[in-house]
């Protein structure tokens, strides 16, 4: 089922519970990148699980940037309302203090390419690794690193 269908049939709480279980399972598997939705990080157990298995990265974007990315999509159940931009603004305001708990913050600017954003994220995670030598490194230098 699509996220929208799960929300419609079972509600947001049901979706968030399943989302948390999937995130926990994926965090226990081989190392990788797990991109959660904005609501997932709001749950304290999810944040704790992420911190125990890796590093959390907040892709920090302004309201206008977020709106430009979602305004033409019907895949965001919480925005399927009369004033979706207003709902998005309220969600951003409510969620920002929790997002700020992420271990790494990376600004996401309008029009940035995916490649440039990946480079920005990698640089921020490398800086986190260097700033926290007491922790296991998130990134391991590989054959393709410079």
N, C-alpha and C positions, 0 to 999 in steps of 0.2 A: 504494500500500500504506500501511496505517497504520504508525505508528512501531513498535508492538508486533510487527507482522508482519515488519518489516525486522529487528528485534532477533532474533526467533525464527529466521528463515531464514538471515540472514547474519552476525549478531552485532553487538555494540556498536561494535567498531572500524570495521566497514564503514559503519555508520550515521554515526559521528562524522566519518569521512572525507568522506562525501557532504554532511553538514551543513556542514562547513568550506568546501567548494566552493560551496555555495549561498550561504552568508553572504558569501563573497568576491565572488561575482557581484552580489549585491544591494547590497553596499556601493559597487560601482562604478557603480550606476545613479543616478537622480535622488535628491536629498535626501529623506529620510523617516525614519520610526521603524522600527527593526528589533528586534523582541523575540525574543531567543534563549532557548533553554532553559538550565537551570542547568548542564548538562554542557558546553555549547558554549564558555563562557568559560574553561573549565579548560585549553583548548589554547592554548599560548603563541602559535602563529601566528595564531589567531583574535583573541586580545587585541591583537596587534601590528597586524593588519589593521583592527580597529575603531578603534584609536588613530590610525591613519594617515588614516582617512576620516571620523571624527566624534568622539563622546564616549561613553564607556561609563558607564552608570548602573546601580548596584546597588540593587535594591529589597530592602532589608534587613528580613527578617521573622523573628520568633522561631519556634522549632520548633512550638509549639502553633498559631500562626497558619498556618504552612505545612501542618501536619497537617489542620487544619480545612478547608483548601482542596483537599486531594488524597485524603482518606481514603475517599471514596465514588466515586472514579474508577478505572477500570481502564486508563487511558491512559498510565500511567507504568511502563514495563517494569521499571525498576530496583526498583520497589516491589512487584512481583508475587512476593512471597516470604512465608514463614511469619510474619515479624515486620516488616511494612512500616514501622511507626513507628520501630522500632529502626534499620532501614536508613536511613530519612530522617534520623534524628538523627546517624548516622555520616557520611552524605554531607554534612550541614550542617557538622559539625565539621571534616571533611577539606577542604571547599571554602571555608570562610569566609576563610582567609588569602589565597586567590587572588581571591575576590570583593572583598576589601578593596583590591585593586589598581585597582578601577574608579576612574575620574576623579571620579565623583559618587556619593555615597551618599544614599539617600532611605529613611528609615524607613517601613515598611509595617505599620500597626497593624491589629489585629483589627477587623473591621466597617467599615473606612474605605470610603466609596463610591468608585466609579470616578472620578467627577468631582473629588472631593476629592484623590484620589491623582494625577490628572493635574495639578491645580493645584500640588500639592506638588512634583511632578517638574519642572514648568516653572519654578517659583521656584528650585529647586536648580540647574537648568541655567543660568538667568539669572545666578545668583550665581557660577557657574563662569565664565561669559563675562566678568563684571565683574572677577573675580579674575585673569583671564588675558588682558589686553588685547593681549598679544604673539601670541595665537592668533587665527585667523579665528573670528568668532562662530558659535556653534552655532545660536542663534536669531536670526532677522532679524525686526525689528519689523514686524508686518503690520497690516492694517486691523482685525482683531479683538482686537488687544492693548490692554491698558489702560495 
